[in-house]
Amino acid sequence: MKIYLFCPETGLYQGEDFADDILIKNEGQGVPHGATTIAPPAYRSGEVAVFRISEKRWEIRAVPLKN
């Protein structure tokens, strides 16, 4: 099963990987810390996906422009 990786401290999306389906279906034991089975939404240039761990959802944030 595909899993989506994020930084546990910031929630910032870091890519995707795969985990064993059987372990994931067994009460989520196969999903490692800093990962979720919830796919991030599409985002555009100048945006980032951030996982809200307490709410178990992704949100899109604008990347601050550097001066």
Distance bins in CASP14 RR format, pairs under 12 A and 6 or more apart:
PFRMAT RR
TARGET T0000
AUTHOR 0000-0000-0000
RMODE 2
METHOD distances of the structure
MODEL  1
1 16 0 0 0 0 0 1 0 0 0 0 0
1 17 0 0 0 0 1 0 0 0 0 0 0
1 18 1 0 0 1 0 0 0 0 0 0 0
1 19 1 0 1 0 0 0 0 0 0 0 0
1 20 1 0 0 1 0 0 0 0 0 0 0
1 21 1 0 1 0 0 0 0 0 0 0 0
1 22 0 0 0 0 1 0 0 0 0 0 0
1 23 0 0 0 0 1 0 0 0 0 0 0
1 24 1 0 1 0 0 0 0 0 0 0 0
1 25 0 0 0 0 1 0 0 0 0 0 0
1 28 0 0 0 0 0 1 0 0 0 0 0
1 30 0 0 0 0 1 0 0 0 0 0 0
1 31 0 0 0 0 1 0 0 0 0 0 0
1 35 0 0 0 0 0 1 0 0 0 0 0
1 36 0 0 0 0 0 1 0 0 0 0 0
1 37 1 0 0 1 0 0 0 0 0 0 0
1 38 0 0 0 0 0 1 0 0 0 0 0
1 39 0 0 0 0 0 1 0 0 0 0 0
2 15 0 0 0 0 0 1 0 0 0 0 0
2 16 1 0 1 0 0 0 0 0 0 0 0
2 17 1 0 0 1 0 0 0 0 0 0 0
2 18 1 0 1 0 0 0 0 0 0 0 0
2 19 0 0 0 0 1 0 0 0 0 0 0
2 20 0 0 0 0 0 1 0 0 0 0 0
2 21 0 0 0 0 0 1 0 0 0 0 0
2 24 0 0 0 0 0 1 0 0 0 0 0
2 31 0 0 0 0 0 1 0 0 0 0 0
2 35 0 0 0 0 0 1 0 0 0 0 0
2 36 0 0 0 0 0 1 0 0 0 0 0
2 37 1 0 0 1 0 0 0 0 0 0 0
2 38 0 0 0 0 0 1 0 0 0 0 0
2 39 1 0 0 1 0 0 0 0 0 0 0
2 40 0 0 0 0 0 1 0 0 0 0 0
3 13 0 0 0 0 0 1 0 0 0 0 0
3 14 0 0 0 0 0 1 0 0 0 0 0
3 15 0 0 0 0 1 0 0 0 0 0 0
3 16 1 0 0 1 0 0 0 0 0 0 0
3 17 1 0 1 0 0 0 0 0 0 0 0
3 18 1 0 0 1 0 0 0 0 0 0 0
3 19 1 0 1 0 0 0 0 0 0 0 0
3 20 0 0 0 0 0 1 0 0 0 0 0
3 21 0 0 0 0 0 1 0 0 0 0 0
3 23 0 0 0 0 0 1 0 0 0 0 0
3 24 1 0 0 1 0 0 0 0 0 0 0
3 28 0 0 0 0 0 1 0 0 0 0 0
3 30 0 0 0 0 1 0 0 0 0 0 0
3 31 1 0 0 1 0 0 0 0 0 0 0
3 32 1 0 0 1 0 0 0 0 0 0 0
3 33 0 0 0 0 0 1 0 0 0 0 0
3 34 0 0 0 0 1 0 0 0 0 0 0
3 35 1 0 1 0 0 0 0 0 0 0 0
3 36 1 0 0 1 0 0 0 0 0 0 0
3 37 1 0 1 0 0 0 0 0 0 0 0
3 38 0 0 0 0 1 0 0 0 0 0 0
3 39 0 0 0 0 1 0 0 0 0 0 0
3 40 0 0 0 0 0 1 0 0 0 0 0
3 51 0 0 0 0 0 1 0 0 0 0 0
4 11 0 0 0 0 0 1 0 0 0 0 0
4 12 0 0 0 0 0 1 0 0 0 0 0
4 13 1 0 0 1 0 0 0 0 0 0 0
4 14 0 0 0 0 1 0 0 0 0 0 0
4 15 1 0 0 1 0 0 0 0 0 0 0
4 16 1 0 1 0 0 0 0 0 0 0 0
4 17 0 0 0 0 1 0 0 0 0 0 0
4 18 0 0 0 0 0 1 0 0 0 0 0
4 19 0 0 0 0 0 1 0 0 0 0 0
4 31 0 0 0 0 1 0 0 0 0 0 0
4 32 0 0 0 0 0 1 0 0 0 0 0
4 34 0 0 0 0 1 0 0 0 0 0 0
4 35 1 0 0 1 0 0 0 0 0 0 0
4 36 1 0 1 0 0 0 0 0 0 0 0
4 37 1 0 0 1 0 0 0 0 0 0 0
4 38 1 0 0 1 0 0 0 0 0 0 0
4 39 1 0 1 0 0 0 0 0 0 0 0
4 40 1 0 1 0 0 0 0 0 0 0 0
4 41 0 0 0 0 0 1 0 0 0 0 0
4 49 0 0 0 0 1 0 0 0 0 0 0
4 50 0 0 0 0 0 1 0 0 0 0 0
4 51 1 0 0 1 0 0 0 0 0 0 0
4 56 0 0 0 0 0 1 0 0 0 0 0
4 57 0 0 0 0 0 1 0 0 0 0 0
4 58 0 0 0 0 1 0 0 0 0 0 0
5 11 0 0 0 0 1 0 0 0 0 0 0
5 12 0 0 0 0 1 0 0 0 0 0 0
5 13 1 0 0 1 0 0 0 0 0 0 0
5 14 1 0 1 0 0 0 0 0 0 0 0
5 15 1 0 1 0 0 0 0 0 0 0 0
5 16 1 0 0 1 0 0 0 0 0 0 0
5 17 1 0 1 0 0 0 0 0 0 0 0
5 18 0 0 0 0 0 1 0 0 0 0 0
5 19 0 0 0 0 0 1 0 0 0 0 0
5 31 0 0 0 0 0 1 0 0 0 0 0
5 32 0 0 0 0 1 0 0 0 0 0 0
5 33 0 0 0 0 0 1 0 0 0 0 0
5 34 1 0 0 1 0 0 0 0 0 0 0
5 35 1 0 1 0 0 0 0 0 0 0 0
5 36 0 0 0 0 1 0 0 0 0 0 0
5 37 0 0 0 0 0 1 0 0 0 0 0
5 38 0 0 0 0 0 1 0 0 0 0 0
5 39 0 0 0 0 0 1 0 0 0 0 0
5 40 0 0 0 0 0 1 0 0 0 0 0
5 49 0 0 0 0 0 1 0 0 0 0 0
5 51 0 0 0 0 1 0 0 0 0 0 0
6 12 1 0 0 1 0 0 0 0 0 0 0
6 13 1 0 1 0 0 0 0 0 0 0 0
6 14 1 0 1 0 0 0 0 0 0 0 0
6 15 0 0 0 0 1 0 0 0 0 0 0
6 16 0 0 0 0 0 1 0 0 0 0 0
6 17 0 0 0 0 0 1 0 0 0 0 0
6 31 0 0 0 0 0 1 0 0 0 0 0
6 32 0 0 0 0 0 1 0 0 0 0 0
6 33 0 0 0 0 0 1 0 0 0 0 0
6 34 1 0 1 0 0 0 0 0 0 0 0
6 35 1 0 0 1 0 0 0 0 0 0 0
6 36 1 0 0 1 0 0 0 0 0 0 0
6 38 0 0 0 0 0 1 0 0 0 0 0
6 39 0 0 0 0 0 1 0 0 0 0 0
6 40 0 0 0 0 1 0 0 0 0 0 0
6 48 0 0 0 0 0 1 0 0 0 0 0
6 49 0 0 0 0 1 0 0 0 0 0 0
6 50 1 0 0 1 0 0 0 0 0 0 0
6 51 1 0 1 0 0 0 0 0 0 0 0
6 52 0 0 0 0 1 0 0 0 0 0 0
6 53 0 0 0 0 1 0 0 0 0 0 0
6 56 0 0 0 0 0 1 0 0 0 0 0
6 57 0 0 0 0 0 1 0 0 0 0 0
6 58 0 0 0 0 1 0 0 0 0 0 0
6 59 0 0 0 0 0 1 0 0 0 0 0
7 13 0 0 0 0 1 0 0 0 0 0 0
7 14 1 0 0 1 0 0 0 0 0 0 0
7 15 0 0 0 0 0 1 0 0 0 0 0
7 33 0 0 0 0 0 1 0 0 0 0 0
7 34 1 0 0 1 0 0 0 0 0 0 0
7 35 0 0 0 0 0 1 0 0 0 0 0
7 48 0 0 0 0 0 1 0 0 0 0 0
7 49 0 0 0 0 0 1 0 0 0 0 0
7 50 0 0 0 0 1 0 0 0 0 0 0
7 51 0 0 0 0 1 0 0 0 0 0 0
7 53 0 0 0 0 0 1 0 0 0 0 0
8 14 0 0 0 0 0 1 0 0 0 0 0
8 32 0 0 0 0 1 0 0 0 0 0 0
8 33 1 0 1 0 0 0 0 0 0 0 0
8 34 1 0 1 0 0 0 0 0 0 0 0
8 35 0 0 0 0 1 0 0 0 0 0 0
8 36 0 0 0 0 0 1 0 0 0 0 0
8 51 0 0 0 0 1 0 0 0 0 0 0
8 53 1 0 0 1 0 0 0 0 0 0 0
9 33 0 0 0 0 0 1 0 0 0 0 0
9 34 0 0 0 0 1 0 0 0 0 0 0
9 50 0 0 0 0 0 1 0 0 0 0 0
9 51 0 0 0 0 0 1 0 0 0 0 0
9 53 0 0 0 0 0 1 0 0 0 0 0
10 34 0 0 0 0 0 1 0 0 0 0 0
10 48 0 0 0 0 1 0 0 0 0 0 0
10 49 0 0 0 0 0 1 0 0 0 0 0
10 50 1 0 0 1 0 0 0 0 0 0 0
10 51 0 0 0 0 1 0 0 0 0 0 0
10 52 0 0 0 0 0 1 0 0 0 0 0
10 53 0 0 0 0 0 1 0 0 0 0 0
10 61 0 0 0 0 0 1 0 0 0 0 0
11 33 0 0 0 0 0 1 0 0 0 0 0
11 34 0 0 0 0 1 0 0 0 0 0 0
11 35 0 0 0 0 0 1 0 0 0 0 0
11 36 0 0 0 0 1 0 0 0 0 0 0
11 40 0 0 0 0 0 1 0 0 0 0 0
11 48 0 0 0 0 1 0 0 0 0 0 0
11 49 0 0 0 0 1 0 0 0 0 0 0
11 50 1 0 1 0 0 0 0 0 0 0 0
11 51 1 0 1 0 0 0 0 0 0 0 0
11 52 1 0 0 1 0 0 0 0 0 0 0
11 53 1 0 0 1 0 0 0 0 0 0 0
11 54 0 0 0 0 0 1 0 0 0 0 0
11 55 0 0 0 0 0 1 0 0 0 0 0
11 56 0 0 0 0 0 1 0 0 0 0 0
11 57 0 0 0 0 0 1 0 0 0 0 0
11 58 0 0 0 0 1 0 0 0 0 0 0
11 59 0 0 0 0 1 0 0 0 0 0 0
11 61 0 0 0 0 0 1 0 0 0 0 0
12 34 0 0 0 0 0 1 0 0 0 0 0
12 40 0 0 0 0 0 1 0 0 0 0 0
12 43 0 0 0 0 0 1 0 0 0 0 0
12 47 0 0 0 0 0 1 0 0 0 0 0
12 48 1 0 0 1 0 0 0 0 0 0 0
12 49 1 0 0 1 0 0 0 0 0 0 0
12 50 1 0 1 0 0 0 0 0 0 0 0
12 51 0 0 0 0 1 0 0 0 0 0 0
12 52 0 0 0 0 0 1 0 0 0 0 0
12 53 0 0 0 0 0 1 0 0 0 0 0
12 58 0 0 0 0 0 1 0 0 0 0 0
12 59 0 0 0 0 0 1 0 0 0 0 0
12 60 0 0 0 0 0 1 0 0 0 0 0
12 61 0 0 0 0 1 0 0 0 0 0 0
12 63 0 0 0 0 0 1 0 0 0 0 0
13 34 0 0 0 0 0 1 0 0 0 0 0
13 35 0 0 0 0 0 1 0 0 0 0 0
13 36 0 0 0 0 0 1 0 0 0 0 0
13 38 0 0 0 0 0 1 0 0 0 0 0
13 39 0 0 0 0 0 1 0 0 0 0 0
13 40 1 0 1 0 0 0 0 0 0 0 0
13 41 0 0 0 0 0 1 0 0 0 0 0
13 42 0 0 0 0 0 1 0 0 0 0 0
13 43 0 0 0 0 1 0 0 0 0 0 0
13 47 0 0 0 0 0 1 0 0 0 0 0
13 48 1 0 0 1 0 0 0 0 0 0 0
13 49 1 1 0 0 0 0 0 0 0 0 0
13 50 1 0 0 1 0 0 0 0 0 0 0
13 51 1 0 0 1 0 0 0 0 0 0 0
13 52 0 0 0 0 0 1 0 0 0 0 0
13 58 1 0 0 1 0 0 0 0 0 0 0
13 59 0 0 0 0 0 1 0 0 0 0 0
13 60 0 0 0 0 1 0 0 0 0 0 0
13 61 0 0 0 0 0 1 0 0 0 0 0
14 34 0 0 0 0 1 0 0 0 0 0 0
14 35 0 0 0 0 1 0 0 0 0 0 0
14 36 0 0 0 0 0 1 0 0 0 0 0
14 40 0 0 0 0 0 1 0 0 0 0 0
14 48 0 0 0 0 0 1 0 0 0 0 0
14 49 0 0 0 0 1 0 0 0 0 0 0
14 50 0 0 0 0 0 1 0 0 0 0 0
14 51 0 0 0 0 1 0 0 0 0 0 0
15 34 0 0 0 0 0 1 0 0 0 0 0
15 35 0 0 0 0 1 0 0 0 0 0 0
15 36 0 0 0 0 0 1 0 0 0 0 0
15 39 0 0 0 0 0 1 0 0 0 0 0
15 40 0 0 0 0 1 0 0 0 0 0 0
15 48 0 0 0 0 0 1 0 0 0 0 0
15 49 0 0 0 0 1 0 0 0 0 0 0
15 51 0 0 0 0 0 1 0 0 0 0 0
16 35 0 0 0 0 1 0 0 0 0 0 0
16 36 0 0 0 0 0 1 0 0 0 0 0
16 37 0 0 0 0 0 1 0 0 0 0 0
16 38 0 0 0 0 0 1 0 0 0 0 0
16 39 0 0 0 0 1 0 0 0 0 0 0
16 40 0 0 0 0 1 0 0 0 0 0 0
16 49 0 0 0 0 0 1 0 0 0 0 0
17 24 0 0 0 0 0 1 0 0 0 0 0
17 30 0 0 0 0 0 1 0 0 0 0 0
17 31 0 0 0 0 0 1 0 0 0 0 0
17 32 0 0 0 0 1 0 0 0 0 0 0
17 34 0 0 0 0 0 1 0 0 0 0 0
17 35 1 0 0 1 0 0 0 0 0 0 0
17 36 0 0 0 0 0 1 0 0 0 0 0
17 37 0 0 0 0 0 1 0 0 0 0 0
18 24 0 0 0 0 0 1 0 0 0 0 0
18 30 0 0 0 0 0 1 0 0 0 0 0
18 31 0 0 0 0 0 1 0 0 0 0 0
18 32 0 0 0 0 0 1 0 0 0 0 0
18 35 0 0 0 0 0 1 0 0 0 0 0
18 37 0 0 0 0 0 1 0 0 0 0 0
19 25 0 0 0 0 0 1 0 0 0 0 0
19 26 0 0 0 0 0 1 0 0 0 0 0
19 28 0 0 0 0 1 0 0 0 0 0 0
19 29 0 0 0 0 1 0 0 0 0 0 0
19 30 1 0 1 0 0 0 0 0 0 0 0
19 31 1 0 0 1 0 0 0 0 0 0 0
19 32 1 0 0 1 0 0 0 0 0 0 0
19 34 0 0 0 0 0 1 0 0 0 0 0
19 35 1 0 0 1 0 0 0 0 0 0 0
19 36 0 0 0 0 0 1 0 0 0 0 0
19 37 0 0 0 0 1 0 0 0 0 0 0
20 26 0 0 0 0 1 0 0 0 0 0 0
20 28 0 0 0 0 0 1 0 0 0 0 0
20 29 0 0 0 0 1 0 0 0 0 0 0
20 30 1 0 0 1 0 0 0 0 0 0 0
20 31 0 0 0 0 0 1 0 0 0 0 0
20 32 0 0 0 0 0 1 0 0 0 0 0
21 28 0 0 0 0 0 1 0 0 0 0 0
21 29 0 0 0 0 0 1 0 0 0 0 0
21 30 0 0 0 0 1 0 0 0 0 0 0
21 31 0 0 0 0 0 1 0 0 0 0 0
21 37 0 0 0 0 0 1 0 0 0 0 0
22 28 0 0 0 0 0 1 0 0 0 0 0
22 29 0 0 0 0 1 0 0 0 0 0 0
22 30 0 0 0 0 1 0 0 0 0 0 0
23 29 1 0 1 0 0 0 0 0 0 0 0
23 30 1 1 0 0 0 0 0 0 0 0 0
23 31 0 0 0 0 1 0 0 0 0 0 0
23 32 0 0 0 0 1 0 0 0 0 0 0
23 37 0 0 0 0 0 1 0 0 0 0 0
24 30 1 0 1 0 0 0 0 0 0 0 0
24 31 1 0 1 0 0 0 0 0 0 0 0
24 32 0 0 0 0 0 1 0 0 0 0 0
24 35 0 0 0 0 1 0 0 0 0 0 0
24 36 0 0 0 0 0 1 0 0 0 0 0
24 37 1 0 0 1 0 0 0 0 0 0 0
25 31 0 0 0 0 0 1 0 0 0 0 0
25 37 0 0 0 0 1 0 0 0 0 0 0
28 35 0 0 0 0 0 1 0 0 0 0 0
28 36 0 0 0 0 0 1 0 0 0 0 0
28 37 0 0 0 0 1 0 0 0 0 0 0
30 36 0 0 0 0 0 1 0 0 0 0 0
30 37 0 0 0 0 1 0 0 0 0 0 0
31 37 1 0 0 1 0 0 0 0 0 0 0
31 38 0 0 0 0 0 1 0 0 0 0 0
31 56 0 0 0 0 0 1 0 0 0 0 0
33 53 0 0 0 0 0 1 0 0 0 0 0
34 51 0 0 0 0 1 0 0 0 0 0 0
34 53 0 0 0 0 1 0 0 0 0 0 0
35 51 0 0 0 0 1 0 0 0 0 0 0
35 53 0 0 0 0 0 1 0 0 0 0 0
36 49 0 0 0 0 0 1 0 0 0 0 0
36 50 0 0 0 0 0 1 0 0 0 0 0
36 51 1 0 0 1 0 0 0 0 0 0 0
36 52 0 0 0 0 0 1 0 0 0 0 0
36 53 0 0 0 0 1 0 0 0 0 0 0
36 55 0 0 0 0 0 1 0 0 0 0 0
36 56 1 0 0 1 0 0 0 0 0 0 0
36 57 0 0 0 0 1 0 0 0 0 0 0
36 58 0 0 0 0 1 0 0 0 0 0 0
37 51 0 0 0 0 0 1 0 0 0 0 0
37 56 0 0 0 0 0 1 0 0 0 0 0
37 58 0 0 0 0 0 1 0 0 0 0 0
38 49 0 0 0 0 0 1 0 0 0 0 0
38 51 1 0 0 1 0 0 0 0 0 0 0
38 52 0 0 0 0 0 1 0 0 0 0 0
38 53 0 0 0 0 0 1 0 0 0 0 0
38 55 0 0 0 0 0 1 0 0 0 0 0
38 56 1 0 0 1 0 0 0 0 0 0 0
38 57 1 0 0 1 0 0 0 0 0 0 0
38 58 1 0 0 1 0 0 0 0 0 0 0
38 59 0 0 0 0 0 1 0 0 0 0 0
39 49 0 0 0 0 1 0 0 0 0 0 0
39 51 0 0 0 0 0 1 0 0 0 0 0
39 57 0 0 0 0 0 1 0 0 0 0 0
39 58 1 0 0 1 0 0 0 0 0 0 0
40 47 0 0 0 0 0 1 0 0 0 0 0
40 48 0 0 0 0 1 0 0 0 0 0 0
40 49 1 1 0 0 0 0 0 0 0 0 0
40 50 0 0 0 0 1 0 0 0 0 0 0
40 51 1 0 0 1 0 0 0 0 0 0 0
40 52 0 0 0 0 0 1 0 0 0 0 0
40 57 0 0 0 0 1 0 0 0 0 0 0
40 58 1 0 1 0 0 0 0 0 0 0 0
40 59 0 0 0 0 1 0 0 0 0 0 0
40 60 0 0 0 0 1 0 0 0 0 0 0
40 61 0 0 0 0 0 1 0 0 0 0 0
41 47 0 0 0 0 1 0 0 0 0 0 0
41 48 0 0 0 0 0 1 0 0 0 0 0
41 49 1 0 0 1 0 0 0 0 0 0 0
41 50 0 0 0 0 0 1 0 0 0 0 0
41 51 0 0 0 0 0 1 0 0 0 0 0
41 57 0 0 0 0 1 0 0 0 0 0 0
41 58 1 0 1 0 0 0 0 0 0 0 0
41 59 0 0 0 0 1 0 0 0 0 0 0
41 60 1 0 0 1 0 0 0 0 0 0 0
41 61 0 0 0 0 0 1 0 0 0 0 0
42 49 0 0 0 0 1 0 0 0 0 0 0
42 58 0 0 0 0 0 1 0 0 0 0 0
42 60 0 0 0 0 1 0 0 0 0 0 0
43 49 1 0 1 0 0 0 0 0 0 0 0
43 50 0 0 0 0 1 0 0 0 0 0 0
43 58 0 0 0 0 1 0 0 0 0 0 0
43 59 0 0 0 0 1 0 0 0 0 0 0
43 60 1 0 1 0 0 0 0 0 0 0 0
43 61 0 0 0 0 1 0 0 0 0 0 0
43 62 0 0 0 0 1 0 0 0 0 0 0
43 63 0 0 0 0 1 0 0 0 0 0 0
44 60 0 0 0 0 1 0 0 0 0 0 0
44 61 0 0 0 0 0 1 0 0 0 0 0
44 62 0 0 0 0 1 0 0 0 0 0 0
44 63 0 0 0 0 0 1 0 0 0 0 0
45 62 0 0 0 0 0 1 0 0 0 0 0
45 63 0 0 0 0 1 0 0 0 0 0 0
46 60 0 0 0 0 1 0 0 0 0 0 0
46 61 0 0 0 0 1 0 0 0 0 0 0
46 62 1 0 0 1 0 0 0 0 0 0 0
46 63 1 0 1 0 0 0 0 0 0 0 0
46 64 0 0 0 0 1 0 0 0 0 0 0
46 65 0 0 0 0 1 0 0 0 0 0 0
46 66 0 0 0 0 0 1 0 0 0 0 0
47 58 0 0 0 0 0 1 0 0 0 0 0
47 59 0 0 0 0 0 1 0 0 0 0 0
47 60 1 0 1 0 0 0 0 0 0 0 0
47 61 1 0 0 1 0 0 0 0 0 0 0
47 62 1 0 1 0 0 0 0 0 0 0 0
47 63 1 0 0 1 0 0 0 0 0 0 0
47 64 0 0 0 0 0 1 0 0 0 0 0
48 58 0 0 0 0 0 1 0 0 0 0 0
48 59 0 0 0 0 1 0 0 0 0 0 0
48 60 1 0 0 1 0 0 0 0 0 0 0
48 61 1 0 1 0 0 0 0 0 0 0 0
48 62 0 0 0 0 1 0 0 0 0 0 0
48 63 1 0 1 0 0 0 0 0 0 0 0
48 64 0 0 0 0 0 1 0 0 0 0 0
49 57 0 0 0 0 0 1 0 0 0 0 0
49 58 1 0 1 0 0 0 0 0 0 0 0
49 59 1 0 0 1 0 0 0 0 0 0 0
49 60 1 0 1 0 0 0 0 0 0 0 0
49 61 0 0 0 0 1 0 0 0 0 0 0
49 62 0 0 0 0 0 1 0 0 0 0 0
49 63 0 0 0 0 0 1 0 0 0 0 0
50 57 0 0 0 0 1 0 0 0 0 0 0
50 58 1 0 0 1 0 0 0 0 0 0 0
50 59 1 0 1 0 0 0 0 0 0 0 0
50 60 1 0 0 1 0 0 0 0 0 0 0
50 61 1 0 1 0 0 0 0 0 0 0 0
50 62 0 0 0 0 0 1 0 0 0 0 0
50 63 0 0 0 0 0 1 0 0 0 0 0
51 57 1 0 0 1 0 0 0 0 0 0 0
51 58 1 0 1 0 0 0 0 0 0 0 0
51 59 0 0 0 0 1 0 0 0 0 0 0
51 60 0 0 0 0 0 1 0 0 0 0 0
51 61 0 0 0 0 0 1 0 0 0 0 0
52 58 1 0 0 1 0 0 0 0 0 0 0
52 59 1 0 1 0 0 0 0 0 0 0 0
52 60 0 0 0 0 0 1 0 0 0 0 0
52 61 0 0 0 0 0 1 0 0 0 0 0
53 59 0 0 0 0 0 1 0 0 0 0 0
END
